[in-house]
Amino acid sequence: KIKLPKKTARRYPAYELYLYGEGNYAEENKNLLLTGIPVLFLPGNAGSYRQVRSLGSIALRKAEDVDFKYHFNFFSVNFNEELVALYGGSLQRQTKFVHECVKVILKLYRDREFAPTSVAIVGHSMGGLVARALLTLKNFKPDLINLLITQATPHTAPVMPLDKYLTDFYTAVNNHWILKAQDLRNLTTLSVAGGFRDYQVRSGLAFLPRLSQHDSALSVVSSAVPRAWVSTDHLSIVWCKELILATIRAFFDLIDENTRQITEDPKKRMSVLNHHFVRHPAKIFEENPEAFKELTGALMWITVKASKWTYSVYNDSDGKYFTFPLASHRKSYSHVYCANSMLDTSSWIYGCMNSNSSMCLEATDLSWRAELLPTTKVVMLKLQDYPSLSHVVIQVPPTVGNKYTLDCEFFKEDSRTVQLPVTHLFSFGLSSSKILLNSTGLLYNVQLQHFNQIYQAFKIYIESHCQSLKERKPSVYRLHIPWSHEDSIIVAKVPSSTEISAKLHIAQPQNDSRVPELNIYSSSDCQYEVILKTSLLQVLGQIIRFHAGALPVYIVSNILLTYGGQLSTLISTGQCSDFSLELVRTAKPYKVEPLISIVVFLQGFNWFREIRESLSLPEVDAAVLSSQDAWFPLVSLILFLFGTGIAYWSGVFFSTSLRLFSSLWLTLFRPTVLQKDRLITPRRLWGMLSLALVSWTTCGAFAVVIIYLQYLFKPVLSHRTIVFTVQDHCSVNLSEVHLRRELKATQSLSNNTTIAEAVNSLKMHVTVLNLFTWIVLLNLPSLIYWLKNLRYNVKLDPDPCRSTAIIIVCILEILMNSSTSEVKSSKLLKIAAKVPLPLSVAMLAFGQMHLYKVPHFVMFSLLLHVLCCIV
């Protein structure tokens, strides 16, 4: 643990700074006489500072390999495992604390020979966003950090926008990075996303916002990272060995030999990151590789004139040079492709400009044009780009104890590029697109036409058949998305049947006309059949992946429509209908969806936008998502149906639980006689004031939970006899004689209260409780945060629901003692019954990207209910 200045420790009592170490290294650095390169790790939502061990341990092993010529000191911040992804009130506090930590870390190196002037930062999840937020601080010097690597960080928008502090923080950070892009060119940023296995943060959110600095920011998906080629879940991206190795290798390649620190050259930093995270040429990174190389050694020179050539050798002690004259191939072919099975880091392919009849003495190294794949390294050269080359030379080193295979071929690009139109979304997998690759080539590019939207999802089946049964090297299939680094690579045996999921993390930009490709690095003399079908399950998966965070809005909207329907039936029949039946009758998508769709459509016209801006009206969330290419046809309808199903079963579960609990309570305690009481009494006013005081002095969510639990038990206690009667007879429509017999037997109802009124009131209370259950769930993160930090501060500051909690307390305190008999006679009942519909529409229009607005719509509707009880 690093001792912080007293002022800093007093201001941030819940936060700490640590230095990671192990073994002799830890013992040597106990006195903090540090000589390495500082790297600060920032954990994410509910993350631990101990997660730095994955990076620190492997970096230490790497430093030992170079005899500590260079080494890194890994620091980590303890954020007390706060839920910053759900509660944004502490994000600014964390940012300011990290600023203090950066200054403390740099002071530890004061007066050292190679003292650093900046700190590299690695941030997991929300830790990466906190690192970006450092640049928004007024007194922060941008030179204090020159390298930022984020792991599964939702940069674009919060996963669950549960409070205003969270969305405002995102807006401030992203606006600053866009507006100050020119000032951030000295900061190199790498964002690594987890891919489709990360169910908490979809990879589209991890891409740095568009319009950001293109030459100093890089966003990749882990499935496209060379030597990793895997998707990770949200937590394992921290300790995934392949990614950690790529990160540590990049760190060591970033060191400037003169300063013994991370290089100050932004171009070199981007070159290193591209080398390790985008395109690895199977070569150790060199900042300035030699332009020409002498081909020396007593190796045999062999000329190959064939357009397709394969060489295989095992345990050969003599190396060879194979030369391919280009003059005879330039007219007939456009490209040359070579695949090499030896995955070492030495140079292997060269371009010769001048050669004599037998050998080439000086050549340019083309190995930097190669690309590393899981089982091979390949290079494809466009002959037109190398007009001065006379030969291509391939070096085969001695292979003692190893098998070495080499395949080369010249081909025309058109002959190896085929187009495969994707199937329509509404084909539901019943139709398919099929193509047969019946050539003997080594490389095919299957262009997936019209594959550019995030709601598209396909299954690609690749059947490989070979002419002979001899042992063959495996095939490599790569789904290449040209506008973003989100490729996925699969290795398959030959012959085999392989299934590939094709879907996107981000949609195709409007100014980009490139087409996604399925690259098939094939085995010689094999036939490939490619079949593509729309996958309905994968399409639904994309909808859930992109819009699951908005489901609470659709659920509450359905419940609110049901609530309005119950008030309507109370007007027309004098009876309150059952929640489940009313949900089926009232919650119809055509009541809310058309208006939102019309607004989204009109948003595309300038005159409509001008009118909206002149009236200072907020933009509809669906229109914002549509502009971000994250909205697609019918998604709102599908989410509404999902919301209907969840609302229905949650209502059934909620109602059943209340009935069972009431029955259990009845068996333990005899019921008391219910008496008609006034809505507002001095005791209830005192309860309101007490809970309002609790909300103002501690936590608003805490007061909401207290009044919710009180409301939850009050209807159970007040109506347990009715619940028991209904449960026992499986129907509320019992005969009046039988009800009177039950009434007399239990003596649980006063003469002023009828069975029908009690049942109606119970149904209304169940619906109101169902609504407030979701409000409690949406406010729960701030309560958890407050409880976790209670030892540091009794009052939650800032509190996202302090003011709304006071209103909720007043509403519930009155509603829990109300009955339908009071509401039926109210003059405001017709208005209260019609208001839920426009509120549901407004909730869907403005609550999807702002979940914290949902309680306001519910409160307004129930406030009218309270007025109906009074007026």
N, C-alpha and C positions, 0 to 999 in steps of 0.2 A: 504494500500500500504506500502510495506517495503522499507525503504530508503536504497539505495545501495551506496557503496563507489563511490566517485566522478569519479575516474578513470574508473570504470565499467560503470557508467551511461553515461559518455562521449563516451565511446567506443561502447556502445549498446543503442543509444538514443530511438530506437523503441520498446525496450523490457522492461518489468516491472515484479516485483515480488509482490505477494499479499498473505495475510493471510485471510482465510475464517472464518467467525464467524456469529452468530446470537443470538439475545436476550441478556441475562445477560452474557453469555459466551463472546460475542463480546465486551461488555463494560469492562469486567474484563481484557481482553487481549489487550486493546488499548495501554497500556504502554509496551507491548511485554515482560512481565515478564512470560515467558512460562515455563510450567512444564510437558507438555505432551510428546507424541511420534510424531516426525515429519514425515509427509508424503507429498511428492511433487507430484502434478498433472501436467502433460504436455499435453496440447491440441494438436490436430493433424492438418491436412490440413484445413485451413480456420476456425479452431476451436477457441472457446472463452475460456478464463481463467475462466469464470463464470460457466463452466460446472462442476467445482469441487463441486458445491453445493449439488449434489446428494449424493456423498460420505460423504461430511462434515456434512450434516444435519442428515443423518441416524446414522453416527458415534456418533454425539452429543446425539441423543436419547438413543443410547446404553450405552453411558457413564453415562447418567442420571440414567439409570436403575441400575447401579452398584455404584451409589452415588459417581461418579468421583474417584473411587479407581484407575482406569486407564482411560486415555482419549488420544485422538489423536489431534494434531494440523495440519490442512490441509492447505498447501501452494499451490499456483497456479502461473504459469508463463504466462504472456501475451506476445504472439509472434506476436501481431498485426495482427492476423488472416491471416498469410501469406500462399500462395499457394505452400507449400513445396512438395506436392505430384507431382506437375507439373513443378516446378522450383527448381532445386537442389542447386542453388548457395548459398542459405542461411543456408543450413543444418549444415555446419561446424560452422557457426557463432552461430546458435542456440545451438549447442552442447557445445561450449565454454562458452556461457552465462549460461547454466544450471550448468556447473561446478562452476562458480562464485556464483550462487544461492545456491548450496549445501554448499559451504564454509560459506556464509552469514548466512544461516539457522542454521548451527551448532554453529556459534558464538553467536547466540541469547540464547543458553542454557549454555553458559560458566558459571562456578561457581555454577551451580545448583546441588542439592543433587544427582539426578539421571540423569546426563547429558548424552545425547546420543552421540555415536561416529559414527553413520551412519544414513542415511536417506532412508526410503522406497519410492519407486517411482511407480506411476501409470501413464501409458502413453496411451493415446487414439490415434489410427491411427498412423500417422507419429511421434507422440510424443514418442511412444514406441521405434521406431527406433533411435530417438535422444538419448533416455536413454541408449540404447545398445552402441551407438557410444561414450559415455563417456569413456568407457574402452579403446578406441583407442587413447585417448589423452596421450601425453608423460608424462605430469606432473600430471596426475590423479591417485589418490591412490584408488585401487579397494576396500579397506575397507570402503570407504565412503558410499557405498550402499551395502546392504546385501539382499534386496528383491526388485524384479521388477515384476510388473504385467502389462501386455499390453492388450489392448482391441482393437480388429479388426486391428491389426498392420500388414501390409504386410512385413513380415520379409525376405522372400525368394528373392523377386525381386520387382521392382517398377511396379505399375499398368500400367502407361503410361511412358515409358522411353523417355522423350521428350528432355533431354539434357544430355551431357556427365558428368556433375557434379553429376547428380542423379545416374547414373549407376556406376560411380567411387566410390561414397559414399557407395553404397550397397556392392560393391566388397570389399572395405576396411573393412567394419564392419563385414561381414560374414567371410572373410578370417581370421580376427583377432580372432573371436569367435571359429573358427575351429582349428586354429593353437595353440591358448592359452587356449584350453579347460581345461587343467589341472590346470591352474592358476585361473580359474573362478569357482572352486568348492565351494567357500565360498559365491557365489552369487546364490540365488535361483530365478529362472525365471519361471513365469506362463504366457502363451499366451492364451487368450480367443478369439475365432473366433465367428462371428455372425451367421454362417450357411447360408442356401440358400436364406434367406431374405436379406442378405447383397449383394446388386448388385454392390457396389463400390469396395469392396475388397473381392474377393473370398476366402473362408476359407483355401484353399490349400496354399495360400501365407502366411497365418497367422501361419502356423506350423513352429516352429523353425527349421533351417537347419539341415539336417541329419549330422551324425558324430559329433554332438555337445555333450556336457556333458549330459549323459543319467540320471545320478542320481541326478542332480540338476536343470533340466529343464523339464517343463511339458507343453504340448499343448493340449487344449480341444476345442470342439465346444459347444456353449451355449445350443444347443438342448440336449446335453448329461450331462449337469451340474445338479446334484441332486437339487430338489426343484425349479428348473427353467424349464427345459425340453422344452424350447421354442427357436425358432430362432429369431434373432433380425436384424433390418437393421443397416446400418453403424453408424447412429447417436444415435439411441435408446439404443444401447449397453451401452452408458454412463449413462443413467438414468433408465434402466430396473430394476424395484424394486427387482425382484427375484435375479438378478445377483449382485446388490448392497448389498443385505442382505447377500448373500454368501460371498462376499468380506469382508464386515465388520465383520461378524462372524469369518472368518479366521484371520483377523487382531487381534481381541481380544484373540483368542486362541493361537496366536503366541507370546503373551507377556510372558516374563520371570518374575516371581514374585520377584526374587532377584534384578534384575537390573531395573525393571519397564519399560523396553524397549523390542523391538522385539528380540527374542532369537537369540543367536549367533550359535546355534546348527543347522547345515544344515539338519541333518536327521529329527529333529523335524519339521523344516519348511516344508519339503517335506511331512511329515506325515499329517500335518494340511491341506496342499493344496490338497492332495489326499482325505482326509476325506470330504472336502467341495465341491470339484470340480470333483471328479472322482467316488468314491464309498462311499455313505453315509450309515452307518449302522443303522440309526435312533437312534443314541446314541450321547450324548454330548461328545465332544472330550476329551479323557484322554490320557495323555502322557504315563503313565505306569499303565494300568488297572490291577486290582487285578486278579491274576491267578486263585484263588479259592474263592468261595463265599459260605457262610452258608445260607442254605435255612431254614429260621426260620418263625415263625408265626403260628397261630392256623388255618391253612388252611387244607382243606380236600385233601387227597391223593387218586387218582384214577388211576388204571392201565388200559392201553389200549393195547390190543393185536392185533387189526385189522390192516391190511396193509393200509387201507384207512379209514380216520376218519374225521368227521365234527362236530364242536361244535358251537352252536349259543346261545347267552343269551342276555337278555335285562333287565337292571335295577336290577342286581343281587348284593346284599349287601355282599355276601360271596365269597371270592376268593377260587381258587382250584389249585392243582398241578396235572397235568396229566403226567404219566410216561409211556414211550414206551420201553419195553425190546428189546434189539438189538440182543440177542443171537438167537432168533427164526427167525430173518429176514436176517441175514448176508448171509446165503447160497442162498436164493432165490432172493435177491435184492442187488443192488449196491449203491443206493442213497436213501436219505430221503429228502423230500421237505415239507416245512411248510409255510403257508401264514397267516398273522395276520392283522386284519383290524384296530387295535388300533395303531395310528401313534405317540404315545407318545415316549419319549426318555428313558424309563426305560428298564431294562433287562427283558427278557421274555423266553429265551430258554437256557437250561443248559445241560451239559454232565456230567453224574454221573459215577464215576469209581467204587465205592464200595457202595452197598446199602443193607439194610436189606430187609426183606420181605414186608415191608409196606412203607418205605420212604427213602429219600436220604438226608443226613445232610450236606454234603459238595460236591460242584460240580464246574466244570469249566464253565465260562460264554461264551456261544457260540453266544450271541447276536451280538458280533463284526463281526461275519461271515455273518450277515444279510445284506440285501440291501433294500434301500428305493425306492419304486415306487410311482407313483402319487396317487393311491388309497389303497395301501397296502404295508406292509413290508414283504419280503420273505427271506427264507434261504434255501440253498441246500447244503447238506453235503454228501461227499463221504465216505461211511462207512469204506472203506479200509484205509482212512487217520486217522481214530480214532479207532485203534485196542484195546485200553485200556478201552474204554467206555462200560459200561454195560447197561446203560439206557440213553435215552433222556428225559429230564424233561421240560415241558412247564408250565409256571406260568400264570394263569388267575387271574388278580387282581379284586377286587370289581368294578362293573360297575354301579355306581349310575347314572341313567339318560342317560346312553349310551348303544348303541348296540354293541356287541362284537361277531365277528365271527372268527373262527379258522379252517383251513383246513390243514390236514397232510396226506401224503401218502408215502409209500415205492415203489420204482420202479426200473426196470433195465434200464440203460442208453440207450441201443440199442432199447428198445421198445418205447422210447419217442424221438428218433432222426430219422428223415427222410430226405432224400436227394431229392432236387428239382433242376434239371438242368435248367439254365436260357435259354431263347430263343435267337436265333442268332440275331445279329444286323440287318441283311438284311431280317429278317422276316417281318419287317415293321408293326408289331402288328397283322398280319393276323393269325399267329399260336400262341399257348399258351402252357404253362406247367401247369398241374393241379394235385392236390393231395387232398385226402380226409382223414381227421383225425376223425375216427369213434370210438374213445375210450372214456372212462370215466375219463381220467387222468386230472390232474390240470396243467401240464406243457408240452409243446412240443417245440422241437428245429428243425426248418426247415432249413437245410443247403442249401444255394444257390450256387450250383456248378458252377464253371467257371465265377464267378462274381468278377472280379479283376481289370478291366480297367476303366479309367475315362470316356471313350466315351460310356460306357454301361449305359443305363437308362431304367428303367422298371416301369410298373404299377402293383402293387400287390393288388388283390381284395380278401378280406376275408369275406366269408358268414358264419354266425353263426346261427345254428338252435338248439333249445332246445326241450327236450321231454315234459316238462311241462311249464305252463305259470306263474308259481309262480315268485315272485320278486327275481332277481338274482343280484349279484354284477357284476359290469362291467368287461370286459376283458381288458387286457393290452397287446399291441403288441409293441415289441421292435425290431428295425432293428439294429443288433449289428455288428460293423465292428471291428474285433479283432486286427488289426494292428494300429489302431488310435482311439482316443477318440472322435468319431463323431456320436455316436448313436443317433437315433431319436425314440421317444416314443409316442404312440397314445393310448388314452383311448376310448373304444367303448362300447356302451350299448349292452346287449344281450337279444334277438337276434337282429342282425343288419347286414348291408352291409357296409364294410369299404374299402376305397381306400388308398393305401400307395404308395408314390413315393420312388423308390429305385435307388439311384445314389451315387457316391463317390466324396469326396473332394480330396483325394490323392489315387494313384494307389497302388496296393499291392507290397511291397518290394520284391526283387528277392529272398532273403534268408528266406522269410516267406511263409509257406505252409498252414496257417490257412485259414478257409473258413468263409465268412460272414454268419450270422444266422438270421433268423426271430424267435425270442422267443415269444411264445404265452402263456401268463399266463391266462389260460382259466377258465371258470366257469364250475362247476360240471354238468355232464350229458348233455353236449352240443356237437354238431357236427360242425366241422369247415371244410370248403372247401376253399382251397387256389389256386388262379389262377394267373399266372404270364404272362405278355405280354410285349414285347418291345414297348416302347413309342417313336415314331419318333419325336414328338415335344420336348420331354425331351432330346433326343439325340442332336437335334439342339440347345437346350438350353445349354447343356454342352459345345458345340463347341463355342457358343457365350460367355459363362462364362469364358472359358479358353483362348480364342483367340480374343475377341472383340478388344483388344488393338492393334492388328496387322491389323485391317481393313483399316486404312488410307494407309498402304503400298500397299494393293491390289487395292484400289481405284486409287491411283496415278499411279500404274503400268498399269492399264487399260487405263487411260488417256494418259500415255506416249506412249503406243502401238498405240493408236488412232492418236496421234500427228505424230508418224513415218509413219503411213498409209497415212495421209494427205500429207506429204512431198513426199511420193512415187507416189500418184496420180498426184501431181503437176509435177512430172517428166514425167509420162506416158501420161497424157492427157492435161497438161497445166492448169488444173482447180483444185481448192481445194475443196475436197468433204465436205459434211455436217458432223458435229461432230457425230451425232446420227447414221447416216448410216455407217460412217467409224468405229465407235466403234463396231457395230454388225459384220462388215466384218473382222476387224483386231484383236480385243481382243479375242484371242482363248487360252484356258488353255493349249492345247497341245504344244504351242510354248514355254512355260516357265516351266511347271510342271515337264516334264520328267527329265530334267537335274538336278533339285533340288532333285528329288526322287532318282536318281542314286547316287548322292553325299552322301545322307543320308544313302543309302544302303552300299556304299563303306566305310563309316565311321566306320562300324563294323569290318573292317579288320585292323590288326596292320600295315601291309605294307603301306596301304593308309595313315594312321595317321602319320607314320614316314616320308613319302614323304611330306605331308602337313606341318609338323613341321620343316623339313629341309629347306623348301622353305619359312618358316615364314608366311604362309598364314593363315588368320583368319578362325575359324571354322564356318561352316554354322549354322545359328540360328536354323534351323529345327533339325539339329543333336544334338545341345545342349538341345533343348526341348525334343527330343526323349530320351536322356540319363537321363533326369529328369522325365521321364514317363508322360510328359505333351503333347506329340504329338501322333497322332493316324492316321490310314489310312484314306485317302480321305479328311482329314481336309483342306489341302491346296486347293484342287479342290473346295470344298464347299465355302471356304473363297473367292476364286477367282470369283466364280459365284455371291456371295454377293457383291463383289467389282464391278463387271460388272454392276449389277443392280443399285447400288448407283451412280456409275459414269454416267450411262445413264440418270437417272432422274435428277441428279444434273446438267448435261449438258443441258438437256431440260429446267430446271428451270432457269439456268444461261442465256441461249440464249434468252429465252422468256422475262426475266426481262430486258435484255439489249434492246430488241426491243420495249417493252412497254415504257421504260424510254426514248428511243430515240423519239418515237412518241409523248410522252408528251412534251418533250423538243422542238419538232418541232412546236407544237401548241402554245408554249409560245414565242419562238424566231424564227425569220426568219433565214434560213441557210445562211452561208457565203460561198464564193467561195473557194474551196479547191485548194491549190497550191502545186505543187511538190517541196519539199525542200530537202536539204542535210541532211544526217543522223546525222552528227556531225557538230554542229555549236558552236561558242563561248558561246552562251546562254545556250546550253545544257551542255557544259563542265562545265560551272559555276554551273548549277543545280546539276550535278554529284558531284562536289567538295563540294557543300553546304550540300547535303544529306550525303556524306561520313563523313563530319565534324560532322554532327548531330549524325551519328551512332557512331563515335569514342568518342564523348564527352558526350553523353546522353545514348541512348539505341538503339541497332541495330534493334530491332523489330519495334521501332518507325519510323525509316527511311524506313524500308520495307513497313510499312502500308502507309506512305506518298506517296511513289513512286507507290504503288499498287493503291491507290485511284486516283492518277494522271493518271495512265494507264487506270483505269476503266472509267474515264470520257473522256479521249482523243478519243478513238475509237467511243464513243457515239456521241461526238460532231462532229467528222470528217466524220462519216458515217451515220448520222441520216436520211439524205434524202434517202439513200439506204435502211436502215432498214424500214423506213416508206413505201417505195415503195414495198418492199418484204412483209411487214405485210398487206398492203392494197390489194395486188393481190394474197396473199397466196402462191406465188411461185417466185423463183428467175429466172426461165426460161421464162421470159416475151419476147414478140416479140420486135425486135430491134426498130420498128417504135414507139411502145407504150413507150419504154424506152426513146427514144429520145424526145417524147412529154413531158414525165415527167421531163426529164433533162432540157428541155427548159423552162418548167413552173416554176420550182423551182430555176433554175440557181444556183445549188449547187455544180456542178462539173466543173472543168476546162477542157479545151479542151485536155490537156495532160493525163487525167485520164479517163479510160473507166469504164463502169458499171461493166463489168465482173471482172476487176482487183480490183475494190473497194469491190465487193462482196467476192471475194477470200480472200482479205486481212482481211475483217471483220471476216470471218470464222476462219482464222488462229489466229487472235487476240482473238477470243472467246476461242479457245482451250488453248492458252498460259495463258489467264486470269484464266481459269479453273484450270490449273496446279498450278498457283501461289496463287490461293485462298486457296488451301490445305497447301501450304508452310506458308502462313500468319496464318492459323489456328494452325499449329504446333508450331509457334513462339509466339502465342498470350499470353500464360501464363507468359512469361518473361516481356511482355509489361504491363500486368495487375499488376504484382509485382512491376515494376518500377513506374507506376503511383501511386500505393498505398503508396510507400515509397519516393515519390518525395520531400516531405517536409523535409526528413532527408538527402537525397543525390541526386544531380542532375544526377550523373553518376551511371549507373547500374554496379555493380562490385561484382562478375564476370558476364560477359555478354556472354551467350552461342552462340549468333549469330552476334557478332560485325563484325568479318572478313567476314563472308558470306554475311552480309547485304551490305557491300561495293560492292561486286561482283554483287549482285542482282540489286543494284541501277544502276550500269553501264550497265548491260544487258537490263533492262527494259527501261532505258532512250533511248537506241538505237532502241529496238524492237517496242516501241510504235509509232515510226515515220517511220517504215519500211513498205514495201508492197511486195506482192508476185512477182511483176514484177522484183524486184531486186534479189530475191532468185532464180527465175527460170533460170537465166543466170549464176549462180554461178558454179564454178568447184567443189565446196565442197558439192553440194546438195546431190549427191549419198551417200556420207559418212554420212552426217547428217540424211538421211532417214533410213540408216541401223543401226545407233548407238542406237536408242531407244529400240530395242529388247534386245540386251545384257545388256543394263542398267536396263531394267525391270527385267530380270533374276537376276542380281546382287542385285537389290533392294529387291527382295523377299528373296534372300539368306542371306543378311546381314543387313536388315533393320527391321525385325520383332521384335527383342529384342533391337533395337537401332533406334528408330524413328527419332532421330536427324540426321541420315545419309541420310534420304530421300531427303532433299533439295539439297544435293551435287550431287546426280544422276540427278536431274532435271536441276540443273544449268549447268552441263557439256553438256547436250543435247542442251540446249538453247544457250550456248556459241558458239556451232557450227553453230546454226542458225544466230547468230550475225555475225560470220565470213563469212557466205554465203551472208549476206547483203553487206559485204565490199569487199570480194574477188570474 
